[in-house]
Amino acid sequence: MEDLELSDIVLEPSEETIPYKYISATSGDQHEVRVKVTVHGDPSASITFLTMHDIGLSPKTQFSTLFNCDLLEPLKSKFCVVHIGIPGLDKNDSQIPAGCYPSLDQMAEMVPFIVNHFSLKRVYLFGVGVGANVLLRFSLNDQSRVDGCIFANPMFSQQTWSSYFHQKIFGTSAGYDYLDWYHFSGDYVSQRLKDSKNAHLHDFRKLNENNIKELINSLERRTEINLMRTPLGKSNLRVPTLLLVGDASPHNEDTAELNSRLNPQITTLVKMQDAGSMILEQQPMKTAESIILFLQGQGHFPALSILQMSQKRARAVKSQAEIFDVNPNAAQQQLSV
């Protein structure tokens, strides 16, 4: 039999639910959550892409459109991809007791537990929204195995004024309404792609609303992230970082603040037109191209042609625009990929 290279072997994605124990800051008692982890590829690979999604979404609804892009085929063939699910957001998750949801710092402490569980060697962190906040906290705790960070529409600061007033007026009694406000407030792109937005709102309704409320309460109690830039431009986050944000994203201010605290010599900020809170879904080819170019800057994929990537991306963007003009339901169909 002819020998096969490891990169020629396609492994089926596997899912594992990992119990994680922590001490509740409210009760002082030990609690346990079940963390769903999805692995694409071989965890023994030299480098792993470690992702965490945003509130109200899942690895599938957050990342499937992006990772199905042709431009990311080189990444999937070279790296292992490990998706960490935010606890309590799977439709089959049990109810988390009131006041006992893990803090964002405790969720950050959960990440090395998973890294060690799968014996991951080196990782690139890829977080969106709340997932970016958690992975940033993890990277600041231990950068020894982190080769780089990619944060899309990151939640960075403590509670914002808009969030504060939303809480005062509406409270957290309606977790689904909070998700609508959090993701789509001021997002003209999502308002234009109404079928896509409605598909997400429909998916929100499948989640355990109690767990959503507990996560929201945990978000509102989040501590400040200890990230600083010195007068010389250095930062205590010492790894190359790519920041992605849509021009219609509710997280523009957070992204700008995060960028101001990073080392400009190793940080790239990409602000995309016609993209909002669902940037990976609304601009998958632009996002994929930005990621590949970022990785090329770290010495990966030297043989890939930037011109060919740009041409492929331009054709895909044009095709997507034509589809949306002809078939307004195309956005909703994309979510089912």
N, C-alpha and C positions, 0 to 999 in steps of 0.2 A: 504494500500500500504506500502511495506517495505521501511523504511527510507534509503536514500542514503547519503554516505559521500560526502563532497564537492569534494574530489579528485577523486571520481568515476564519476563525471559529466564531460563529454567532451564538451567543448565549441568550436564552429566553429570559425576559425580566422575571425577577423573583420578588415576592413580598414577604416580609417578616414583621410580626408585631412584637415589640420589645417592651417589657415592663420597666418603668423608671420610677424610682422612689425618691421622695423629697419631703422636707419638713414644711408644713404649712405655716406661713408667717402669721396667720390669723389665730389658729388654734394651738399651734406648737406641736401638733400631732403629725405622725408620719402618714403620708398618702402615696398612692400609686396611680400613675396614668399609663395607658397603653399607647406606645408610639409606633405608628406604621411607617416602615422604611421600605422603599422600592429600589431594587438594585438592577441596573442595566449594565451588563458586561461582567468582567472578572474583577472582584474586589482586590485581588492580588496584583493588579496592574500598578505600575510605578506612580501613576498620577490619577486622582479621582476628582470629578466634578461633584461637589457636595451642595445640594440645593435645599432651600426652604421657601415655601410659598407664602402668600399673603393671607390675611384673615378672610374667612368666608369661601376660600378657594381650596383646591387640592392639588397635589402634584400633576394630576391629569389635566384639570381645567386650567391650571396656570402655565404649564410648560409644554403640553403636547403639540400645540401649533408651532411653537418655536423649534422644538427638537425634531419635528418632521420636515424641517426645511432642508433642501439639498445642500445648502451651504454648510450645514453643521455635520454632514456625513463624515468629514475627516476627524472631527472631534469625537464622534461616537465610535469610530473605528480605533482610535488611539487611547481614549480615556474611558475609565469606568464612570458611570453616572449614578449617583446615589441620591434619591429624593427622601428628605425627612418630612414627615407630615406633622403639622402643628397638632398637639394633643386635643382630643375632644371634638374635632371637626369632621371626622368620618361619620357617615350616617349610621354606622353600627356601633359607635362608641357609647359606652355607658355614661350616665349622668355624673358629672363632677359635683361634689357637695358644695353648697354655697360658701363662698369665702376661702375656698381651698384650691383654687386654680394656681398653678405654679407661676411665679413672677418671671419676668423676662430674663433676669439674672439666673434664675434656676433653670430656665429653658436653655440658656447659654451653657450652663454646666452639664446639661443633658447631651450636648453635641460631642464632647470628647468621650463620653460614655459610649456613644454609637460608633465613633471613629475607632475606638479600641475594640469594640465588639466585632467589627469587620476587619480589624487589623489593617486599616488603611494607612498607606505610607505617606504620600504627599497629597495635599488637597488644594483645589481652587474652590473658593466659596462663592456661591451664586444665590443671593437672597433678594426677595421682592417684598417691599413694604415692611410689614412686621417681621417677615423672615430675614430681611436685611438688618433690622435692628438686632435680632438675636444673634445672627452670625457675626456682626460687627463686635458685639460684646464677647463672643467666643474668641475671635481673632485677637482682641486686646488682652485676653487672659493668657493666651498661648499661641505665639506666632511660629513656633518651632517647626510645625508641619504645614504651614500655610504658604503657598507659593504666590497667591494673588487673590484679590477680592473683586467681585462684580456685584454691584448693588443697583437694582432697578427701582425707581420711585421709592427711595428709602424713607422709612419713618426714622427720624434721627432725634429730634428734640423731645423735651418733655411735653406735657400736655399743652397744646396750642390754644390761643384765645377762641378760635372757632370751635374747637372741640369742647372747650370749657362751657361756652354758651349753649352749644348743642346739648350737653349733658344737663345744664341747668334747666333748659326749657323742656327737653324731651325725656331726660333721664335715660336709663338703659332698659326700661320696661319693654321696649319693642326692639329686640336685637336685630331683626330683619331690616327695620327702618334705618338702624345705625349703619348696617352694611351698605344700604342704598346711598346714604349720605356720604359715608367714608370713601366709597369707590367712585361715585358719579357726580358729586357736588362740583359744579362749574366745569364739567368735562364735556365740551361741545362735540367732541368726536363720538363719544358714546351716545349722546343725544341724537346724532345723525344716524348712527348704526343701531336703531332701536331694537331690531330683532336680536342682535347680539346682547344688548343690555337686558332685554326681557328674558333671554335664556339664562343669564347669570342670576337675575332676580328669582327665576323659577328654581334654580339650583340652591340658592340660599334657603329656600323654604324647606328643603329636604334635610337641613342640618338640625341638630339638637339646639333649640333656641336657648335653653338654660345654659349650655356650655358656651354659646356665643356671648351671653351676658356676662358669664364669669370671666371669659377672656377679655372682654371690653373693660371690666373693672380692673383686671390686671394691667391692661394697657394704660389706663388712667392713673395708676399708681406707679408707673415706671420711673425708675431713677435716672438721673442724668448720666450719660455715657462719658467716661473719663477719656476724652479724645482732645488733644491740644496740639497746636502748632507753635513752635518756638519762634522768636524774632528772626532766626536764621532760616526759617522755612522748613525746618525738620518737623516731623510728627511722630507721635508714639505708635502710630500704625506704620510699620516700616516695610510693607510689601506693596508691590504695584497694584493700583486700584483703578477700576473702570466704573464710572457713574453714568447711569442711563436714566433719562427722565423725559416725559412727553411735554410738549408745550402747553397742553391742556390738563396736565396732571395736577391734582390737589397737593402734590408733594414737592412742588418747585422750590418753596422756601426752605424746606428741610434739606433738599439736595444742595442748594446753594450754601447753607450753613455747614453741612458736612464737608463740602468741597473746600470751604475756607479753613478747615482744620486739618487738611491733609497736605502732604508734601507735594507741591506742584510739579516737581521734577519726575515723580513716578505716578502721577494721577492724571487721568483723562476724563473729561466731562463731555458727554454727548447729549445734546438736547434735540429731540426729534420733533419735526413738524407733523401735524395730523396724528398725534398720539396722546392718549390720556392715561388713566389709571391702568388700563389693560394694554400696556405698551407692547408686551411680548406677543399679544394676539393681533393688535392693530398694525404693528410694523414688524412682523417676524423676520423679513429678509434684511431690513436695515439693522435690526438688533443682532442677527446672526453675523452679518458682515462686521459689525463693531466688535463682536466677541472674537472672531477669527483674527482680525487685525490686532487686537489687544494681545492675543496669544502669540501671534507672529513676533510682536515686540519682545516677548519673553523667550524667543528662540524656537517656538514650535512651528511646524508646517512651513519651512523655508521654501519649499518647491511650489507652493500655491501662488498663482498669479493674481495680483490685486486687480488688474484690468479685467480678467475673466470673471472674478467675483463681482465686480461692479456691474459688468454687463449682464450677468445672470440675475443679479438683484434688480437691476433696472427693468429687465423683461418681466420679472415676477411682479414687481410693483405695478407696472402698466397693466398686466393681465388681471391683477387683483382689483384695480380701479375699474376696469371694464366690466368685471363680474359684478361688482357692487352697483354699477350704473344700470346693468341689465337685470340683475336678480337681487333685490334687496334682502332676500332670505339667505344669501350666501354667507353672511356673517354668522348666522345661527348654525348653518351647516358646518362651518369651520370648527365650532365648539365640540362637535361630535366626533372629531378625528381621534 
